[in-house]
Amino acid sequence: MLGTSHRFTSEWTRIMLHNPHFVSEDLSELRALVDEHPWASIVSMTTHGLVASHYPVMAEASDDGGLVLLTHMGRPDDESHEIGAGDMLVIVQGPHAYISSSWYPPGQFVPTWNHVTAHLTCEPEVLSDDENFAVLERLVATFEDQPSAQGPLAAYGATARSVARGTVGLRLHVRRFELVQKLSQNKPAAIVRRVIDELSSTPNDVNAQLATVMRAANSARLDS
């Protein structure tokens, strides 16, 4: 039921392969990931099988110190997901990249893939029309690089309200989450430095982002 206490623990069915070096239960790190990578996959188990959709999400603190996600779905996605019949899985993918074994010392021949990924199990709450419209306005304001020349949605009055009725607003109450930050924390510092250097030398924004988060995750060892 909505309003019950959040249980942010790892005591639930595992979805991702785990290594204790990589798992985080830090809510602030989860919030930062969602803020920086707000394009999410939303998955539901329905009477017709698995259904997935992709929408932007915004994170905010809940009244009980947990986390909620605000989003919307275009109709009839809400019916396809059978919202209200059960929990929804929200997947947030941060920076990721292939790690070549050629960056390792001789004899270490197994490549890997470094990544930051979160799985959030959420209970959905359908918003009222007014709440949904407010969320849509916040989404536009959040993702515009500069104040929109078109003005806020409310400036378009009944027309904007009519368009908004083609969507369903959702408040997703995060009940538990799995945050995996696989960033070579189990490798010697010398290898971590080599991987970061190789990623940084590749003209790819995602690789550069991954190199940055790897430096942060391994800073204590790299600075020693």
C-alpha positions in Angstrom: 0.0 0.0 0.0 1.1 3.6 -0.6 2.5 5.2 2.5 4.2 2.1 3.8 7.9 2.4 4.8 10.5 2.0 2.1 12.8 -0.9 2.3 16.1 -0.1 0.6 17.9 -3.4 1.1 19.3 -6.1 -1.1 17.0 -8.7 0.5 15.0 -9.5 -2.6 15.3 -11.5 -5.8 18.5 -10.7 -7.6 18.1 -9.3 -11.1 21.8 -8.4 -11.8 24.9 -10.4 -11.3 26.5 -9.2 -8.1 30.0 -8.6 -6.8 30.3 -6.9 -3.4 32.8 -4.4 -4.9 30.2 -3.1 -7.3 26.9 -2.8 -5.3 25.7 0.5 -3.7 22.8 1.0 -1.4 23.4 4.8 -1.3 20.2 6.6 -2.1 22.0 9.8 -2.9 24.0 8.0 -5.6 20.8 6.6 -7.0 19.3 10.1 -7.1 22.3 11.5 -8.9 22.2 8.7 -11.5 18.5 9.4 -12.3 19.1 13.2 -12.4 22.0 12.7 -14.9 20.4 10.0 -17.0 16.6 10.6 -16.9 15.6 8.5 -19.9 14.3 5.3 -18.3 12.8 1.9 -19.4 9.6 1.0 -17.6 8.7 -2.6 -17.5 5.5 -4.3 -16.3 4.5 -8.0 -16.0 0.9 -8.1 -17.4 -1.7 -10.7 -18.1 -0.4 -10.6 -21.7 3.3 -10.9 -20.7 6.1 -8.4 -20.3 5.5 -4.8 -21.6 8.2 -2.1 -21.8 8.0 1.6 -22.5 10.5 4.4 -22.4 9.9 7.8 -20.9 11.8 10.6 -19.1 11.6 10.6 -15.3 12.3 13.1 -12.6 13.4 12.1 -9.1 12.3 13.8 -5.8 12.4 12.9 -2.2 9.3 11.3 -0.7 7.7 12.4 2.6 9.2 9.4 4.4 12.8 10.0 3.2 12.7 7.6 0.3 12.5 8.4 -3.4 9.7 8.8 -6.0 9.9 9.2 -9.7 7.5 11.5 -11.6 6.7 10.7 -15.2 3.9 10.2 -17.7 2.7 7.7 -20.3 1.0 8.4 -23.6 -2.4 6.6 -23.9 -2.9 3.7 -24.4 0.5 2.7 -22.9 -1.2 2.9 -19.5 -3.7 0.2 -20.4 -0.9 -2.0 -21.9 1.0 -1.8 -18.6 -2.2 -2.6 -16.6 -1.2 0.2 -14.2 -2.4 -0.6 -10.7 -2.2 -4.4 -11.1 1.3 -4.7 -9.7 4.7 -3.1 -9.3 6.7 -1.7 -12.2 10.4 -2.1 -12.9 12.2 1.1 -13.9 15.7 0.6 -15.4 18.1 3.6 -15.5 21.3 3.2 -17.5 24.3 5.4 -16.8 27.6 5.5 -18.7 28.9 2.2 -20.0 31.6 0.9 -22.3 33.5 -2.2 -23.5 36.8 -2.8 -21.6 39.3 -4.5 -23.9 41.6 -7.2 -22.5 44.4 -5.5 -24.5 44.4 -2.9 -21.7 45.3 -5.5 -19.2 48.8 -7.0 -18.5 49.8 -10.1 -20.5 48.0 -13.2 -19.6 44.7 -11.4 -18.6 42.7 -12.2 -21.7 39.1 -11.8 -20.5 37.4 -8.5 -21.6 34.4 -7.0 -19.7 31.9 -4.2 -19.8 31.9 -1.5 -17.2 28.7 0.2 -16.4 26.4 2.0 -13.9 22.9 0.6 -13.9 20.0 0.8 -11.5 16.8 -1.4 -11.2 14.1 0.3 -9.2 11.0 -1.6 -8.1 8.2 0.9 -8.0 4.5 1.1 -7.0 2.6 3.3 -9.4 0.2 6.0 -8.4 -1.9 7.6 -11.1 -2.0 11.4 -10.9 -5.0 13.6 -11.3 -5.3 15.7 -14.4 -4.1 18.8 -12.6 -1.1 16.9 -11.1 -0.3 15.4 -14.5 -0.3 18.8 -16.1 2.0 20.2 -13.5 4.4 17.3 -14.0 4.4 17.9 -17.8 5.2 21.5 -17.2 8.1 20.6 -14.9 9.4 18.1 -17.5 9.5 20.7 -20.2 11.1 23.3 -17.9 13.7 20.7 -16.7 14.8 19.6 -20.1 14.8 22.9 -22.0 18.3 24.2 -22.3 17.0 27.7 -22.1 13.7 29.3 -21.4 11.3 28.1 -24.1 10.4 30.7 -26.7 7.0 29.0 -26.9 6.3 29.9 -23.2 4.9 27.6 -20.5 2.3 25.0 -21.4 -0.2 26.9 -19.3 0.0 29.8 -21.6 -1.9 27.7 -24.2 -4.9 27.3 -22.0 -7.5 24.8 -23.0 -5.5 23.6 -26.0 -2.6 22.5 -23.8 -5.0 20.9 -21.3 -6.6 18.9 -24.2 -3.3 17.6 -25.4 -2.3 16.7 -21.8 -5.4 14.5 -21.6 -3.7 12.2 -24.1 -1.2 11.3 -21.3 -1.4 9.7 -17.9 0.7 11.1 -15.1 2.5 8.7 -12.7 4.1 9.0 -9.4 6.3 5.9 -9.0 7.1 5.1 -5.3 10.5 3.4 -5.2 10.1 0.4 -2.8 13.5 -1.1 -3.4 16.4 -0.7 -5.8 19.6 -2.3 -7.0 22.4 0.0 -8.0 25.4 -1.6 -9.6 28.5 0.5 -10.3 30.9 -1.9 -12.1 34.0 0.4 -12.5 37.0 -1.8 -12.1 37.0 -1.5 -8.3 38.3 -5.1 -8.1 41.4 -4.3 -10.3 44.8 -3.0 -9.2 45.2 0.7 -9.4 47.7 0.5 -12.3 45.1 -1.3 -14.4 42.4 1.2 -13.4 44.6 4.0 -14.6 45.3 2.3 -17.9 41.5 1.7 -18.5 40.7 5.3 -17.6 43.5 6.6 -20.0 42.2 4.4 -22.8 38.6 5.5 -22.4 39.7 9.1 -22.2 41.6 8.8 -25.5 38.5 7.6 -27.4 36.5 10.3 -29.0 33.2 9.2 -27.5 31.2 11.2 -25.0 29.9 8.0 -23.2 33.5 6.7 -22.8 34.6 10.1 -21.3 31.7 10.0 -18.9 32.6 6.5 -17.8 36.2 7.5 -17.3 35.1 10.3 -15.0 32.9 8.1 -12.8 35.7 5.5 -12.7 38.1 8.1 -11.4 35.6 9.1 -8.7 34.8 5.5 -7.7 38.5 4.6 -7.4 39.8 7.9 -6.2 41.1 6.7 -2.8 43.4 4.1 -4.5 44.4 6.3 -7.4 45.4 9.2 -5.2 47.5 7.1 -2.8 
